[in-house]
Amino acid sequence: MYPRLVGLAWEAWRTGRRGQAAVGACQQARLPNLVQFARAHSPFYRELYRNLPEDIVDLRQIPPVTKPQLMANFDDWVTDSAVTLARVRDFLADKSRVGKRYVDRYMVMTTSGVTGERGIFLHDRDAVALYRALTFVRGWLPRMNTNVMWPALKKSNRLAALVTVGGHYGGATIMEAARQDHPWPFNRIKVLSVLRPLPELVRELNSFQPAQLVSYPSALLLMAMEQLAGRLQIHPVIVSSGGDWLGPSMRQQIEAAFRCPVHENYGASEFPPLAWDCCLGKLHLSADWAILEPVDSAYRPVSPGQPSYSVLLTNLVNRVQPIIRYDLGDTVVAEREPCLCGNPLPAIRVEGRRDEILYLETARGKVVPLQPTALGRVLNETPGVRVAQVVQTRPSVLNVRMEALSGADKERVWQAMADRLRDYLSAHDLAHITLVCDPAPPVRESGKLPRVVRDLRGN
């Protein structure tokens, strides 16, 4: 793994300094190879591309694909006969295998289902090596100046990651796989579940004293509020945000609380390290290995500077599950002009799902903030749920809108979800909160589904 990792890191570093033409040349060389491989080894793509010309000269000649479409054809989509949906699901059912390789070859991650369909994504060894190389060269290395490196080393470069655990989710899987493959230096990582009550997280962080803090924007905002209140007393030298949209005001509040830079990264289970921010706060896409096409609702290109309805992703490295013009569901804006920081990789803005923190009162009048990421996991990981959304309509009332999977008993699904929600609320001293099964369908914004919404206009 190490020689391959070093070679990919060197290639990424060199490409990033050779300009936009070199980035474009990488795409032009890698895309035809990917399409040819998919045609030869994936029955799904072979049939889908049956009437396409042999030589693809324009990406728009290729029809887009969706998550439901790929999941419905899972066994024909994959290129390794050892991979079947039934066997992978058996693997995923064992939570002790998080971070381990399926059939000793593939890292497996699941999505949360925020677009209405859960996905299962496998990544081969070359893909995993590339993701780590990109993370080192474009994510970690540019941030390590003398003002950051020495304070981090004094804290043994300890990293605390507040992510969703208890399943094969992206953040937890990536952390666990890194620790298993490379005990050093990844034995300095502490993974904490965002589902835990806030006071427990504060105690753990105070004890651990991380040099780096990594989490979702909403969780980081809550930690910042705890820091300003004096209950959390940590001094990270870097705070990293990912997984959801980071607004400018959120970034400012987090930076003010921790008195250190807040960096943003953008990725997905389909390609974890898509982009990192630069010194000017712009996200730069690793376009030598990933293609993002901002599109409207009819999959027509959207001009730079305009927000897309969705974005089509092509992963140029992974071969076990080829991702070619895949509807990722995010709202993305491609910058019109090259970034003034000098990075030749294209700059983008991501304006995806914008969940809200809920503030509920305990029976004794204490205000408890609930992280939308954690609430969303409780909802959408309920067996039988296709997609779900919680809406706070009154100070102590939560309406739940849900769609059950085809063939599922909706009443049983609702009871299971209500039980899970009550357990979660009780752990936060909120057992008195009223849950209502709302018959209205979940409301989507630009293809993404906000998992948590506050709507107190009637009160």
Beta strands, then each sheet from edge to edge (+ up, - down):
strand 1: 101-102
strand 2: 106-110
strand 3: 120-123
strand 4: 159-163
strand 5: 189-193
strand 6: 212-215
strand 7: 238-241
strand 8: 262-268
strand 9: 271-277
strand 10: 283-285
strand 11: 290-295
strand 12: 310-315
strand 13: 326-327
strand 14: 332-334
strand 15: 347-350
strand 16: 358-361
strand 17: 367-370
strand 18: 385-394
strand 19: 397-404
strand 20: 434-438
strand 21: 452-454
sheet 1: 1+ 2- 3+
sheet 2: 5+ 4+ 6+ 7+ 8+ 9- 10+ 15- 14+
sheet 3: 11+ 12- 13+
sheet 4: 16+ 17-
sheet 5: 20+ 19+ 18- 21-
end
